């Protein structure tokens, strides 16, 4: 099993880069960063809060690290043109000497679309857009030039030079819907989902079925999962979190419980567990201390 870090985009740039260096030194596999512009409210309402922009952060992370993979989790095609995504990803692959992963999604956050006047289309139309966008992006990263005539996008003999350092820069898709999973199986190299083992297991079943429907071996795709981690031995706190709105997306308990949960992910066939820093400490020292203890105490106990 591989393990990756994901800082809150509200953290200071100093903390973000310090975490990147720490994770690189400790042997973490990946460094992920959200592609959003403001805190989510699940509505059109605005909420104050710092939110650093992923395409400004990732080159800096790539420049101060040596081995950790870097990527957005995930960039919405509702916001970004596929040709821009391809060119950005290829350039960061050069900055990182071949460590870039391009995370894509169809888009979902209501308030940022409203604030910036970007249409958040109905689900079918949004996925139609995504399906064209991922094909263009994949082709531009792989092929000398790309021509595509779709119902949404048209590109003509479009270049993406220089090409990535990697023979094939991986595209990851974060999704759980059946149609999006089928698109992922056809065009992406990696798949990502949210949830504790039970929730993630349901999504894993959807993805595996989608792969089989399009004639792809699910084992050929790298798969990752993230959950909110709450390291605690306080049973009252454990019960309260698990009964709350984020309970099914959380791993709550002692190191022994965390080890057990990761074992269940492994049984489900996941390759990578992503650990957000959102809930593992209230200070920089607490958050970074958790990542250090995780590698020193949790990882060695995983069978």
C-alpha positions in Angstrom: 0.0 0.0 0.0 1.2 3.5 -0.9 0.4 6.6 1.2 0.0 10.2 0.2 -0.6 13.6 1.8 -3.2 16.3 1.0 -2.9 19.7 2.7 -5.9 22.0 3.2 -5.6 24.8 0.5 -6.1 27.3 3.3 -2.7 26.5 4.8 0.1 29.1 4.4 2.5 28.5 1.5 5.3 28.0 4.0 3.4 25.2 5.7 2.4 23.6 2.3 6.0 23.5 1.1 7.3 22.3 4.5 4.8 19.5 4.3 5.9 18.6 0.8 9.5 18.5 1.9 8.6 16.4 4.9 6.5 14.0 3.0 9.2 13.6 0.4 11.9 12.9 3.1 9.6 10.4 4.9 8.9 8.4 1.8 5.3 9.3 1.1 4.1 8.4 -2.4 2.1 11.4 -3.5 1.3 15.1 -2.8 -2.3 16.1 -3.8 -3.9 19.5 -3.8 -7.5 20.6 -4.3 -8.5 22.6 -7.3 -10.9 25.2 -5.8 -11.0 28.9 -5.3 -13.1 29.3 -2.2 -14.5 27.3 0.7 -17.4 25.1 -0.2 -20.8 25.9 1.2 -22.9 23.4 -0.9 -24.9 26.4 -2.2 -24.4 29.6 -4.0 -23.5 31.3 -0.7 -20.0 32.7 -0.3 -17.9 32.0 2.8 -14.6 33.9 3.6 -11.5 31.8 3.6 -8.1 31.6 2.1 -7.8 29.1 -0.8 -4.5 28.8 -2.6 -4.7 28.0 -6.3 -3.5 24.6 -7.3 -1.7 25.4 -10.6 0.3 28.0 -8.7 1.2 25.6 -5.9 2.1 22.5 -7.8 5.2 23.9 -9.6 6.6 25.1 -6.3 6.0 21.7 -4.7 7.7 20.0 -7.7 10.7 22.3 -7.4 11.3 21.6 -3.7 10.9 17.8 -3.8 12.7 15.0 -5.4 10.7 11.8 -5.5 7.0 12.4 -4.5 4.3 12.4 -7.1 2.4 15.7 -7.5 -1.1 16.4 -8.8 -4.5 18.2 -8.5 -7.3 16.3 -6.7 -9.0 17.1 -9.0 -9.2 19.8 -11.7 -12.8 20.3 -13.0 -13.3 20.3 -16.7 -16.3 22.6 -16.1 -13.7 25.3 -15.4 -10.5 24.4 -17.4 -10.1 24.0 -21.1 -8.6 20.6 -21.9 -5.8 22.1 -24.0 -4.7 24.3 -21.1 -4.8 21.2 -18.8 -2.6 19.2 -21.1 0.0 22.0 -21.5 0.1 22.8 -17.7 0.5 19.1 -16.8 3.3 18.6 -19.4 5.2 21.6 -18.1 5.0 20.5 -14.5 6.1 17.1 -15.5 9.3 18.7 -16.7 9.6 20.8 -13.5 9.2 17.6 -11.4 11.3 15.4 -13.8 8.5 13.1 -14.5 6.4 13.1 -11.3 3.2 14.7 -12.4 -0.3 13.1 -12.3 -3.2 15.0 -13.9 -6.3 14.6 -11.7 -9.5 15.4 -13.5 -13.2 15.6 -12.6 -16.4 17.0 -14.1 -16.9 19.8 -11.6 -19.3 20.2 -8.8 -18.7 23.2 -6.4 -21.7 25.5 -6.8 -20.5 28.7 -5.3 -17.3 29.1 -7.3 -19.1 28.6 -10.5 -21.7 31.1 -9.5 -19.1 33.7 -8.3 -17.1 33.5 -11.5 -19.9 33.3 -14.0 -19.0 29.7 -15.1 -22.0 27.6 -15.9 -22.4 24.5 -13.8 -24.3 22.4 -16.4 -26.8 19.7 -15.6 -25.2 16.4 -14.8 -25.6 14.8 -18.3 -24.2 17.9 -20.1 -21.4 18.2 -17.6 -20.3 14.6 -18.2 -20.6 15.1 -22.0 -18.2 17.9 -21.6 -15.9 15.8 -19.4 -15.9 12.9 -21.9 -14.7 15.2 -24.7 -12.2 17.0 -22.5 -10.4 13.9 -21.3 -10.0 12.6 -24.8 -8.5 15.8 -26.0 -6.2 16.0 -23.0 -5.1 12.4 -23.3 -4.4 12.8 -27.0 -2.5 16.1 -26.6 -0.2 14.5 -24.0 0.4 11.4 -26.1 0.3 12.5 -29.7 2.3 14.8 -31.9 -0.8 16.9 -32.7 -4.5 16.6 -31.9 -7.5 17.3 -34.0 -10.9 16.8 -32.4 -14.4 17.8 -33.6 -16.9 17.3 -30.9 -20.3 18.8 -30.0 -18.5 21.0 -27.3 -14.9 21.3 -28.2 -13.1 21.7 -31.5 -9.3 21.7 -31.7 -7.3 21.7 -34.9 -3.8 20.2 -35.2 -3.2 21.3 -31.6 0.3 20.8 -30.2 1.5 20.2 -26.6 5.2 20.6 -26.7 7.4 19.7 -25.1 5.8 16.4 -24.4 5.9 15.0 -20.8 9.0 13.5 -19.4 7.1 10.3 -18.6 6.3 7.9 -21.4 2.7 8.3 -20.5 1.7 11.0 -18.0 -1.1 9.4 -16.0 -4.5 10.9 -15.8 -6.5 10.2 -12.6 -10.3 10.7 -12.4 -12.1 11.3 -9.2 -15.6 10.0 -9.6 -18.2 7.5 -8.4 -21.0 7.5 -11.0 -21.4 4.6 -13.4 -21.0 6.6 -16.7 -18.0 8.6 -15.3 -16.4 5.3 -14.2 -16.8 3.9 -17.7 -15.2 7.0 -19.2 -12.4 6.6 -16.6 -11.9 3.0 -17.6 -11.6 3.9 -21.3 -9.3 7.0 -21.1 -7.6 7.3 -17.7 -4.9 5.3 -15.9 -6.0 6.0 -12.4 -9.3 6.2 -10.4 -9.9 7.9 -7.1 -12.8 7.9 -4.6 -13.8 9.1 -1.1 -14.8 7.2 2.0 -14.1 4.9 4.8 -13.8 1.2 3.8 -17.5 0.5 3.7 -18.3 3.6 1.5 -15.2 3.1 -0.6 -16.1 -0.6 -1.1 -19.4 0.4 -2.7 -17.7 2.8 -5.0 -15.1 0.2 -5.8 -17.9 -2.2 -6.9 -19.3 0.5 -9.3 -15.8 1.1 -10.8 -15.0 -2.6 -11.2 -18.4 -3.2 -13.0 -17.8 -0.2 -15.3 -14.4 -1.6 -16.2 -15.9 -5.0 -17.0 -18.6 -3.3 -19.2 -16.0 -1.7 -21.4 -13.6 -4.7 -21.5 -10.9 -3.3 -19.2 -9.3 -5.3 -16.4 -9.9 -3.3 -13.2 -6.5 -4.5 -11.9 -4.8 -2.5 -14.7 -5.8 0.8 -13.1 -4.1 2.4 -10.2 -6.8 3.1 -7.5 -6.7 5.5 -4.6 -9.0 6.5 -1.8 -9.0 9.3 0.8 -10.8 9.6 4.1 -10.8 12.1 7.0 -8.5 10.8 9.7 -9.3 11.4 13.4 -6.5 9.9 15.6 -8.1 9.5 19.0 -8.8 7.0 21.8 -11.7 9.0 23.2 -14.8 6.8 22.7 -17.3 9.6 23.0 -15.5 11.6 20.3 -15.3 8.5 18.1 -19.1 7.9 18.5 -19.9 11.5 17.8 -17.8 11.7 14.6 -19.1 8.4 13.2 -22.7 9.5 13.8 -22.1 12.9 12.2 -22.5 13.9 8.5 -18.9 12.9 7.6 -18.9 9.6 9.5 -18.9 7.4 6.4 -16.0 9.4 5.0 -13.9 9.1 8.2 -11.5 6.8 9.9 -11.7 7.4 13.6 -9.8 5.8 16.4 -6.4 4.5 17.6 -3.4 3.4 15.5 -4.7 -0.2 15.7 -8.1 0.9 14.2 -6.3 2.8 11.5 -4.2 -0.2 10.6 -7.3 -2.4 10.5 -9.0 0.1 8.1 -6.1 0.2 5.8 -6.1 -3.5 5.7 -9.7 -3.4 4.6 -8.7 -1.0 1.8 -6.1 -3.4 0.7 -8.6 -6.3 0.6 -10.8 -4.1 -1.6 -7.9 -3.7 -4.1 -6.9 -0.1 -3.4 -3.3 0.8 -4.2 -3.0 4.2 -2.4 -4.5 5.8 0.7 -4.5 9.6 0.7 -4.4 11.3 4.1 -5.8 14.9 4.2 -4.4 17.1 6.9 -7.8 18.6 7.6 -8.5 16.8 10.8 -5.1 15.5 12.2 -4.1 18.6 14.2 -4.9 22.2 15.1 -1.3 23.4 14.6 1.5 22.9 12.1 3.4 20.9 14.7 0.5 18.6 15.4 -0.3 18.1 11.7 3.3 17.4 10.7 3.8 15.3 13.8 0.9 13.1 12.8 2.4 12.4 9.4 5.7 11.5 11.0 4.1 9.1 13.5 2.0 7.6 10.8 5.1 6.5 8.9 6.9 5.5 12.1 4.1 3.7 14.0 1.2 2.8 11.6 2.9 1.8 8.4 5.2 -0.8 10.0 2.2 -2.5 11.6 0.4 -3.0 8.3 0.5 -6.6 7.2 
